Amino acid sequence: MSDPRFQSAAQIRVIPWRGRRGLCVALLLLLAGGCGSGPSPAPERVVLIVIDTLRRDHLGAYGGSADTPHLDALAERGQVFTNAQASFHQTSMSMGALFTGRVPSIESRDVKRTLSWNDSTWCGLARLAEDAGESMCVPHSLTTLAELFAESGYWTIGVASNDFLYRPAGFDAGFADWTEVGRVDEEVESAMIAVPEEDENGRVVGRPRRIPLVSGNRVNAAVRAALERRPSDRFFLYVHYMDVHDYSFRRMRYAKAVERVDSFVGGLLAELEGLGFEGRTSVILTSDHGERLGDVHALEGGGLHNGNPSFQEVLDVPLIIVPPAGIFAGREEALVRSHDLMAWISELAGLAPPDFDPVLQPDELFVGEQGYRTYRAGRFKSVMDRRSGRFYLFDLDRDPGETLDIADRHPDVIRRHLVRTSDLARELSSVNEPQRGLSPEERRRLRLLGYLE
């Protein structure tokens, strides 16, 4: 559906920051119920914004020093959750968790090794595939968040810009309108980087392949185009930005990249407001994972967002819900993980998510990586080295930077974590393991996205 009020790509504007006085003015028409009280009806429109690789401690709303007026305006108008965590440090894992509500895992039956790493396993959902030979990253048998919205009569729109999310991975399941921005075979006018082509043994072959960097203005243009095609004003919109993820490729300071994406989110909200969606629109803003920026810890490892181990700066993510939802009142400091968001968003929209065993307790986080098992229960977080079996322990209340290993002071906690992680690993392991290594194309994608050094 084309709307004469909808601006063209050339007319896109970013809401200028005018101080706190302008917060409700800029967003009041877009977001329903934020200045009032009491229960609100289910939203007509739900907008899920994912900013790839965004650490929450850089946002003004979380005490950061980056200039993020539009994201801070959202926070002022909604609920800010201070203990949101990525279910895994990789996009395909965390987004697979968000879209399906399942805990991601690459556990095998052997504590010293994980599943073979390839595009059948790197969503962490291989154990749930009905067909052991299925090559889909998100198995066909799982109900996705978009499918829930579609079944409830929402028009579903997805705008993806991360190579891990492109077809045929399965993330498009349930989306009536799915756009992949920056796919290699597109004709693009964005910045490009050279990525080496490799054979199955990791040897560089041929000339480097040039890959587009996806800017938020191209993402917003794709959103505009998709909204012009909409047959209904009742929709679920998922938008994924890559500007922060690509900061190093652009030779840009991380904080500057955060400020850059803030302007694009502001532009998106301006476009939505310009459509005249006066009320009953909910916005959920989060990230797939964070990033390491020279943080120092009690043990080494984990460059950038590679995990191994998963330090807090790669797990801590923002979560902002606008307008405030009474159903989430009192949960602002509770642990909420990527895989919880399917149920949370469903609850917000009045949908019924599928019934399945949640595996983890509400105060637990389990990240089974290739080199480590990371487990958190309440204030204590342990990291087990798969090779040596050594445990490290941190008290996140007293030592949020994980600078002091206190394993020798709390042998009782270590014993509890050992038993619990062993049980979880068994429950989350795959019986039928896909038996193949990385293809050259998979190596290229991993290297491009920062997961293969």
N, C-alpha and C positions, 0 to 999 in steps of 0.2 A: 504494500500500500504506500503510495507516494503522498506525502503531507506537504502542502505549500508552505507551512511554517518551518519546515526542516531546512537548515542551511546547507549549501553546497560545500564541497571540500575547500573551495577557495575562500569561503566566508567563515570558516571555523574560527572561533575566537576562544581565548582563555580568559576565565573570570579573573580580573585583577584583584589583588589582595588589598582590601580597604580597612583592615583592622577588625577587631572583634565586633564592632558595631554592625558590620555588614554580614555577619554569619547567617542569621535567620533570613535576611533579605535575599542572599544568594541562593539558599537552598530550601526556603520555606515552601515554595510552590511545588518543588520536586518531591519532597519527602513528607509523608503524611504523619500526623500525630506526634511529632517530635517535641512540640512546645506544650502539649497537653498532658493529660494523665488518664489512667484507666485503660482497660483492655481495648485493643484496636482490632478491626476486622482483618481477615486474611488479605494480604496485598494483592493487587491486580497485576503488579509487575515486580519481579525480583531480579536484581542486578548483582551478579557475583563478579567482583574485580579481584584478580590475582596479579600481584606485582612480583615477578620472578626475582629471587635472590635478595629480598628486602629484609634487612635487619630492623627490628622494631626500635632499637635504641637510637636510630638516626632521625626518627620523627619527632617533631616538636611535642606532639601529644604524649609521647613517652619520655620526655625530658631530653631529647636529642637537640643538637645544635644546627642541623640542616634546615634550610628555609623551605618549609613544606606547608604553605598557607592553605592549600585546598584540602590536603589530607587532615590538617589540624581542624579545619572547619567542619569536616565530617565528624571528627572525634567530638567536637564541641556539641554537635547536634545529636549525638547518639550515645552508644555504650562502648566503652573502651575495655577490652579484656586484657589483663596484665600477665596471664600465665598461659597464653596460647603457644603450642608447640607443634612443630612439623613431625609427622609420624615417621619421616625418614628424611635424609639430607639430599635426596635426589628428586627431581621434578616428576619423573614417571612414577615413582613410588608414592610420593605425597599426593599427587593429583589422582592416581589410581585409588588411594585411600579416601580422598575427599569425594570422588564420584561414586564410590561403591560402599563406603562405610566399613570396609574391611581393613584389618591390620596388615600392612605389607610385610612380607617376609621372603628371604632367600635362604632360609635354613634348609639344610639337608639332614640326613640321619647321622652325619659325622660332625662332631663338635669342631673339628679342626678345619673344616672346609664348608663352603656354601655351594649353592647351585651354580652351574656353569652360567657365566654372565653373557646374556644375549637378549634380543628384543622379545623373546618369549618369556623371559624371567624378570626383566628389570622393571616391571610394575609391582613385583612382589606378590602376585596373585596366581602364580602357576599352580599352586596346590589346590585351587578352587575350580580349575578347568575340568569339565566333565570328560573331555577327550584328551588323553595324555599327549596326543600328537598335535593338539591345537597350537597354532603359531601366534594367536592373538595375545597381545600384552594384557588387555582387559578381556577376560574370557566372556564369550557370548552368553554363558549361563547366568552371569551376574546382572542384576537390575541396577541401572545407573540413576544418578540424580536427575539427569535430563529426561530419562524414560518416565520417572515418577511425575515430573511436571507435564510431560506430553500426555500421559494417561489421565491427568486431571484437567485437560483442556487448555493448557498453556501452549502458545507458540514458542518453540525453543530455538534459541539463536546462540551459536558458539563462534567466537573469533579467537583462534589459537595462533600463537606466534613462536612456539618452542618446537624444535624439530622432534623431540621425544613424543609430542602429542599428535603428530600428523598420522593420517591414514597410512597403513591399515592397522594401527595399534589398537583401535577400538574405543578411543576416547570420544569419538563422534556419535556413539550409540545414543539414540534418543533425540538427537538434535535435528530438527526439520531443516534448519539453515546452518550450515557449517562452513566456515571460511578458514583457510590456512594461509596466513600472511607470511611472505618471505620464503615460501617453498623454493627449493633450488631451481626448479624448472620454470619459475616465473620470470617474466621480464620485469626487472626492478630498477629503480633509480636510487636505491639506498647505498650506503657505504658497503664496501666489500672487503673481505679478508681472504688471504690465501691459506688453504688447509691442505697439507700433504695427503696424497693418496697412498695407501699402504696395501700390501698383500696380506694373506692370512698369517704370516710370520712377523708382521710388524715392519717389514722393510719398505722404505719409500720407493714408489714406482711412478714413473711418468711425471708430468708437470703438476704443480699444486692446483687444486680446484678452488675457484673463487666463490665465496659464500656470502650472501647478503646479511647485513646486520639490520634487524627489524626495528625501526623507530616507531615511537608511539603515535606519531602523526599518521603513519600508514595503518596502524591498528585502528585508530579513530575513523579514518576514511572507510575502512572495511565495515566498521560498526554502522556508520551512516548508510552505506549501501545496503546492508542487511536490514536495517530498520525501514528503509524505503520499500523493501520487498514484503514487509510484514503484512499478513492478512488480518491481524487482530492487534488491539492495544493491550491485550492480556498476554504477557510473555515473560519467559525466563531468559535472561541474557547473561552469558558468561564471556568475560573479556580478559585476555592474558597479555601483560606487557613484559617486554624483554630489555628495556633500557637500562635497568640497574644491573642485570646479569651481564650485559655487554660492556660495562664500564672499562674493563681492562683492555678489551679489543679496541675500544675507541680512544685509549690512552687518556682516560678521564678519571679524575678523583672520584672515589665511591660516593662521597657526599654530594658531589656535583651531579652525578647520575641520579641520585635520589631526588634532587631538586628538579631535574629534567622530567622525570616521570610524574612528579607532582603536577607540573603544568599540563601534562597530557590528561591526567585524571580530571583536572579542572575543566579542560576542554570537553571531555566526555560528559561530565555533569551538566555543563552549559548546554550541550546539544540536547540532552534528555529534557532539561527544563524548558528549552525552546520548543519542544514538541507539545508542550501544554499538559504534561502529566501532573496535574495539580495535587494529586493525593494518591494514597494507597500504593506507593512505590517504596520498596525496601532495598537498601544497598548493603551488601556484605563485602568488606574489603579485607584481604588477607594476603599471605605470601605462601609459596611452596616450601621455602627454606630460607635460611640466612646466609652469612658469609663470614669467613675468617679474614681479619684485617691486621695481622701481626700480633694477635692476642697470644699471651704467654701462659702456659699451663704447667701442671706438675708432671706431665708426660708429653712427649713429642708426637707429632703426626698430624694428619688432617689438614692439608693445605687447601686454601680457598673453601669451597663447599663440598669437598670430596669426602668429608667425614673421616672415619678410621683414625681415631675415634670421633664420635659425634659430640663435640663440645657444645656448650649452650649457645654460642653465637651462631651456630649453623642450625640450631633447633628453635630458638626463640623467634617467633614471628608476630606481626601485628594481627589483631582481630578487632574490627570496628563494625558495629551493626547500627544502622540508621534507618528509621527513627528508633528510639529506645523501645525494646520489646519487653512487656511486663513478664512474659514467660521466662525470660532470662535474668530477671531481677535477682540480685544476690549471688549470681554466678560469675561476676566480673573478675574475681581472683581465683576461681577454680581452674584446675588443669583442664584444658580443652585441646584435643589433638586433631590433626587433619582428618582422621577417620571419624571423629565425632561430628564433623560439620555436615555430613549428609543428613543425619538425624536432626541436627539443629535447624538447618535450612528447611527441611521437611516440616518440622514443628512450626516454624515461623509461617510457612505458607499453608498450613493445615493439611499437609499430605501425610500419607501413611507409609513409612519406609518398610522394607521387607524385614521380617523377623528372623534373626540369626543370633548365634552365640557371640557376644561381644569379645570374648577371649580375655581381654584386659579389664582389670578393675578400674573404677573412675580415677584413682590416684596413681595409676601405673603408666609407664612408657617403656616400650621395648624396641630397641633398634638392633637387629641382627645384621651386622656388616660383614664384609669379607675378612677383615682382620680382627674385629672385636665384637663383643656383645655388650651393648650399653643398656642398662636397666635403671629405671627410676621408680621409687615408691615413696611418695611424700617428699620429705626434705632430703633424703639420701639418694645419691646416684652412684652406681658402681659401673666400672668399665673392666671387662675381662679380656685379656689378650688370648686369642684362640691358640696361638702357637705355644706360649709358655704356661697358660693356665693362670697367670698372675692376675689378681684383682686389685684395682685401685678404687678408692672410695672418697666421695666428696659430700660435704654438708652444704647444700645449696642455699640454705638460710643464712649461714655464717660466712660462706665462701662461694658466692655466686660466680666468681671468676675461675673456679676449679684450680686454684694454685697450690692447695695443700692436700696431699694424700693422707687420709686418716684411717686407712684399712687396718693398720696394726692396733689401733685404739678401739675398734669395734668388730671383733671377730664374730660376735653374734649376728650383726647385720650382714656380714659377708656370708655367713652360713645360710641365712635366710635368702639372700639374693642368689646364691649358688643353686639352692633347691628350686627356687621359683623360676629362674632363667632356664634351668634344665627342663622343667615341666613345660614352660612356654615354647621352648625350641622344639620339643617333641610335638606339641599341639600345632605349631605353625609350620612344621616341615612338610615337604612334598614327598609323597610316596613314589610317584612316577616322575623322575627327573629328566628334563630335556637334556639330551646328550650331544651338545655341539658347542664349539667355541665361537668367538666373535668373527663375523664376516668383515671384509674390508670396509663395507658401507657402515656397519655398526661401529667400527673403530673410528671412522671419520666423524660420525655423529657424536660419539663420546668425547673425542678430542675437541670438536667445535664447541661443545657445551661445557667443557671444563672438567670432565670426569676422568680423563685419561691423560696422564702427564707425559 
